[in-house]
Amino acid sequence: MNYMIGGWQWTGIITAQGGFPITPVIGSNNSGTGDTNITDVPNWNPNFKGPVVLGSVDHWFDPKAFTLPIPGTFGNVSRGSLRGPGLTNIDTSFFKKFRISESFNLQVRAEAFNIFNHSNFFYPNSVVFQGNNYSDTAGQITAAANSRQLQVALKLLF
């Protein structure tokens, strides 16, 4: 009985982290530097009231918190001024080693990744403007990270 029930091992990994920095960008070369990368940032809107980070999938941040700078100038929003969604993940595994012979062991494993199927989201769209208008997709999150995954495995150790 102890051969089947005893000797099981359990491991677990808990990951919890805050969101990574996000820099809102204009989506064009408003400064006129000729840089082809989307690096120009907007200005903070001095008339905006309320929270900038809304925290929903449809609008992680409110694009109305920003305004376009005057063409030929740089915006005043600093790099990494917003935080993206955080991550919470719990992985676990159970395993047991069965001795076959002096030099061979068989390990039975059952593993679960993101066992509680907690939604973890990727970055929101950081492009705030399309031309002179607010982008329809500014602040939207369109992708999620890993979903729950279960697997059972046999491992031959020699």
VENZI-V773410 format. One record per backbone hydrogen bond with DSSP energy under -1.0 kcal/mol. NH is the residue of the N-H (numbers start at 1). CO is the residue of the C=O. E is the energy in kcal/mol with one decimal. If there is no record, write none. Layout:
BEGIN
nh=NH co=CO e=E
nh=NH co=CO e=E
END
This chain:
BEGIN
nh=5 co=1 e=-2.5
nh=6 co=2 e=-1.4
nh=9 co=95 e=-3.0
nh=11 co=93 e=-2.4
nh=13 co=91 e=-2.6
nh=15 co=89 e=-3.1
nh=17 co=87 e=-2.5
nh=22 co=82 e=-3.0
nh=25 co=126 e=-2.7
nh=26 co=40 e=-3.1
nh=30 co=28 e=-1.6
nh=39 co=37 e=-1.5
nh=43 co=67 e=-2.9
nh=45 co=65 e=-2.8
nh=48 co=45 e=-1.4
nh=54 co=60 e=-1.7
nh=55 co=60 e=-2.0
nh=56 co=59 e=-1.3
nh=60 co=139 e=-3.6
nh=62 co=52 e=-2.7
nh=65 co=62 e=-1.8
nh=66 co=63 e=-1.7
nh=67 co=43 e=-2.3
nh=72 co=30 e=-3.0
nh=73 co=70 e=-1.7
nh=77 co=42 e=-1.9
nh=81 co=78 e=-1.2
nh=82 co=22 e=-2.1
nh=84 co=20 e=-2.9
nh=87 co=17 e=-2.4
nh=89 co=15 e=-2.7
nh=91 co=13 e=-2.7
nh=92 co=112 e=-2.7
nh=93 co=11 e=-2.3
nh=94 co=110 e=-2.7
nh=95 co=9 e=-2.2
nh=96 co=108 e=-1.9
nh=98 co=106 e=-3.6
nh=100 co=104 e=-2.2
nh=101 co=104 e=-2.0
nh=105 co=157 e=-2.6
nh=106 co=98 e=-3.1
nh=107 co=155 e=-3.4
nh=108 co=96 e=-2.7
nh=109 co=153 e=-2.8
nh=110 co=94 e=-2.7
nh=111 co=151 e=-3.1
nh=112 co=92 e=-3.0
nh=113 co=149 e=-3.1
nh=115 co=90 e=-2.5
nh=117 co=114 e=-2.4
nh=122 co=143 e=-2.2
nh=125 co=140 e=-2.4
nh=128 co=25 e=-3.0
nh=130 co=133 e=-3.0
nh=133 co=130 e=-1.7
nh=135 co=128 e=-3.0
nh=138 co=135 e=-1.1
nh=139 co=125 e=-2.8
nh=140 co=137 e=-2.0
nh=141 co=57 e=-2.7
nh=145 co=120 e=-3.9
nh=149 co=113 e=-2.2
nh=151 co=111 e=-2.5
nh=153 co=109 e=-2.5
nh=155 co=107 e=-2.8
nh=157 co=105 e=-3.3
END
